[in-house]
């Protein structure tokens, strides 16, 4: 079992390293190079409130019945 546990640890490490190196790393570099702001953090630098109106429907009785 000790050998299998060690093999599982190494296999997990290799899979996660490949996942990061082949998928997350290049996507992150591409987004950084294109200066995309997916979290809209640039708006937070502007003085004032960061509050934005919701794009969902209003709070009415029928909508409340659907959520319960």
MDAnalysis code that builds the backbone (N, CA, C; Angstrom):
import MDAnalysis as mda
import numpy as np

u = mda.Universe.empty(204, n_residues=68, atom_resindex=np.repeat(np.arange(68), 3), trajectory=True)
u.add_TopologyAttr("name", ["N", "CA", "C"] * 68)
u.add_TopologyAttr("resid", np.arange(1, 69))
u.add_TopologyAttr("resname", ["UNK", "UNK", "UNK", "UNK", "UNK", "UNK", "UNK", "UNK", "UNK", "UNK", "UNK", "UNK", "UNK", "UNK", "UNK", "UNK", "UNK", "UNK", "UNK", "UNK", "UNK", "UNK", "UNK", "UNK", "UNK", "UNK", "UNK", "UNK", "UNK", "UNK", "UNK", "UNK", "UNK", "UNK", "UNK", "UNK", "UNK", "UNK", "UNK", "UNK", "UNK", "UNK", "UNK", "UNK", "UNK", "UNK", "UNK", "UNK", "UNK", "UNK", "UNK", "UNK", "UNK", "UNK", "UNK", "UNK", "UNK", "UNK", "UNK", "UNK", "UNK", "UNK", "UNK", "UNK", "UNK", "UNK", "UNK", "UNK"])
u.atoms.positions = np.array([
    [0.821, -1.196, 0.000],
    [0.000, 0.000, 0.000],
    [0.864, 1.258, 0.000],
    [2.025, 1.190, 0.625],
    [2.903, 2.364, 0.663],
    [3.380, 2.711, -0.741],
    [3.674, 1.693, -1.530],
    [4.130, 1.941, -2.909],
    [2.985, 2.521, -3.734],
    [1.794, 2.000, -3.565],
    [0.634, 2.506, -4.304],
    [0.322, 3.944, -3.894],
    [0.419, 4.250, -2.611],
    [0.185, 5.614, -2.136],
    [1.183, 6.590, -2.727],
    [2.440, 6.177, -2.788],
    [3.469, 7.038, -3.372],
    [3.246, 7.220, -4.881],
    [2.860, 6.134, -5.554],
    [2.570, 6.208, -6.980],
    [1.392, 7.153, -7.243],
    [0.364, 7.075, -6.413],
    [-0.782, 7.976, -6.557],
    [-0.390, 9.422, -6.355],
    [0.488, 9.682, -5.391],
    [0.963, 11.051, -5.151],
    [1.715, 11.578, -6.373],
    [2.614, 10.770, -6.908],
    [3.396, 11.196, -8.075],
    [2.485, 11.389, -9.282],
    [1.537, 10.498, -9.478],
    [0.621, 10.603, -10.605],
    [-0.224, 11.875, -10.497],
    [-0.707, 12.186, -9.315],
    [-1.485, 13.403, -9.104],
    [-0.636, 14.631, -9.377],
    [0.589, 14.624, -8.914],
    [1.494, 15.746, -9.146],
    [1.752, 15.956, -10.632],
    [1.962, 14.875, -11.360],
    [2.209, 14.976, -12.805],
    [0.971, 15.484, -13.530],
    [-0.197, 14.964, -13.197],
    [-1.432, 15.383, -13.870],
    [-1.715, 16.855, -13.609],
    [-1.584, 17.306, -12.361],
    [-1.850, 18.708, -12.053],
    [-0.823, 19.633, -12.693],
    [0.424, 19.197, -12.756],
    [1.453, 20.007, -13.414],
    [1.167, 20.147, -14.901],
    [0.781, 19.062, -15.541],
    [0.438, 19.124, -16.967],
    [-0.802, 19.990, -17.197],
    [-1.798, 19.858, -16.329],
    [-3.017, 20.663, -16.447],
    [-2.677, 22.145, -16.370],
    [-1.854, 22.510, -15.389],
    [-1.488, 23.912, -15.248],
    [-0.614, 24.357, -16.419],
    [0.368, 23.573, -16.757],
    [1.318, 23.969, -17.801],
    [0.709, 24.049, -19.186],
    [-0.237, 23.175, -19.480],
    [-0.794, 23.134, -20.835],
    [-2.105, 23.893, -20.990],
    [-2.790, 24.171, -19.884],
    [-4.086, 24.832, -20.008],
    [-4.120, 26.175, -19.287],
    [-3.934, 26.175, -17.998],
    [-4.090, 27.413, -17.236],
    [-2.980, 28.424, -17.502],
    [-1.765, 27.959, -17.626],
    [-0.647, 28.870, -17.867],
    [-0.802, 29.677, -19.153],
    [-0.980, 29.019, -20.303],
    [-1.143, 29.768, -21.553],
    [-2.384, 30.663, -21.589],
    [-3.476, 30.207, -20.991],
    [-4.682, 31.043, -20.953],
    [-4.414, 32.294, -20.128],
    [-3.759, 32.133, -18.994],
    [-3.413, 33.283, -18.160],
    [-2.482, 34.239, -18.865],
    [-1.494, 33.704, -19.563],
    [-0.570, 34.563, -20.309],
    [-1.281, 35.297, -21.449],
    [-2.184, 34.614, -22.135],
    [-2.926, 35.259, -23.225],
    [-3.816, 36.376, -22.690],
    [-4.486, 36.142, -21.570],
    [-5.339, 37.176, -20.995],
    [-4.509, 38.354, -20.489],
    [-3.347, 38.067, -19.927],
    [-2.477, 39.144, -19.455],
    [-1.934, 39.943, -20.635],
    [-1.594, 39.259, -21.721],
    [-1.054, 39.950, -22.896],
    [-2.120, 40.814, -23.567],
    [-3.374, 40.358, -23.550],
    [-4.442, 41.132, -24.180],
    [-5.037, 42.146, -23.211],
    [-4.551, 42.165, -21.964],
    [-4.984, 43.091, -20.922],
    [-6.496, 43.015, -20.682],
    [-7.042, 41.799, -20.729],
    [-8.458, 41.585, -20.436],
    [-8.675, 41.687, -18.940],
    [-9.791, 42.249, -18.554],
    [-10.131, 42.421, -17.150],
    [-11.436, 41.669, -16.881],
    [-11.332, 40.348, -16.726],
    [-12.527, 39.520, -16.593],
    [-13.273, 39.782, -15.294],
    [-12.584, 40.217, -14.255],
    [-13.239, 40.488, -12.973],
    [-13.653, 41.943, -12.833],
    [-13.412, 42.742, -13.843],
    [-13.782, 44.157, -13.859],
    [-13.181, 44.894, -12.657],
    [-11.890, 44.650, -12.414],
    [-11.216, 45.251, -11.267],
    [-10.779, 46.695, -11.536],
    [-10.718, 47.099, -12.769],
    [-10.305, 48.475, -13.063],
    [-11.316, 49.485, -12.550],
    [-12.585, 49.086, -12.485],
    [-13.616, 49.996, -11.974],
    [-13.427, 50.285, -10.499],
    [-12.737, 49.403, -9.786],
    [-12.548, 49.593, -8.358],
    [-11.557, 50.712, -8.054],
    [-10.739, 51.089, -9.018],
    [-9.776, 52.168, -8.811],
    [-10.425, 53.543, -8.871],
    [-11.614, 53.616, -9.433],
    [-12.332, 54.882, -9.545],
    [-12.943, 55.202, -8.185],
    [-12.764, 56.424, -7.688],
    [-13.349, 56.762, -6.384],
    [-14.876, 56.664, -6.422],
    [-15.429, 56.311, -5.314],
    [-16.883, 56.189, -5.230],
    [-17.277, 54.746, -4.995],
    [-18.510, 54.448, -5.238],
    [-19.044, 53.129, -4.956],
    [-18.782, 52.177, -6.119],
    [-18.563, 50.923, -5.787],
    [-18.381, 49.889, -6.799],
    [-19.680, 49.122, -7.035],
    [-20.767, 49.600, -6.456],
    [-22.060, 48.933, -6.568],
    [-22.597, 49.059, -7.980],
    [-23.136, 47.961, -8.498],
    [-23.784, 47.973, -9.805],
    [-25.180, 47.413, -9.665],
    [-26.093, 47.925, -10.445],
    [-27.467, 47.446, -10.430],
    [-27.518, 46.025, -10.990],
    [-28.390, 45.224, -10.426],
    [-28.578, 43.857, -10.881],
    [-29.314, 43.860, -12.218],
    [-28.964, 42.907, -13.061],
    [-29.637, 42.803, -14.354],
    [-30.799, 41.823, -14.298],
    [-31.039, 41.214, -13.134],
    [-32.128, 40.262, -13.002],
    [-33.443, 41.014, -12.807],
    [-34.511, 40.266, -12.819],
    [-35.829, 40.864, -12.660],
    [-36.054, 41.384, -11.259],
    [-37.094, 42.131, -11.098],
    [-37.411, 42.712, -9.807],
    [-37.908, 41.681, -8.809],
    [-38.038, 42.098, -7.578],
    [-38.516, 41.200, -6.526],
    [-40.033, 41.334, -6.437],
    [-40.741, 40.369, -6.939],
    [-42.182, 40.377, -6.844],
    [-42.658, 39.062, -6.226],
    [-43.930, 38.949, -6.001],
    [-44.483, 37.801, -5.289],
    [-44.284, 36.506, -6.086],
    [-44.517, 36.526, -7.383],
    [-44.382, 35.325, -8.198],
    [-42.939, 34.836, -8.225],
    [-42.008, 35.748, -8.310],
    [-40.597, 35.380, -8.308],
    [-40.199, 34.779, -6.959],
    [-40.740, 35.318, -5.871],
    [-40.441, 34.797, -4.540],
    [-41.021, 33.389, -4.367],
    [-42.173, 33.123, -4.950],
    [-42.787, 31.793, -4.854],
    [-41.939, 30.763, -5.583],
    [-41.319, 31.149, -6.683],
    [-40.491, 30.222, -7.461],
    [-39.224, 29.850, -6.714],
    [-38.688, 30.726, -5.906],
    [-37.439, 30.443, -5.213],
    [-37.632, 29.603, -3.965],
    [-38.841, 29.549, -3.437],
    [-39.039, 28.779, -2.195],
    [-39.493, 27.364, -2.460],
])
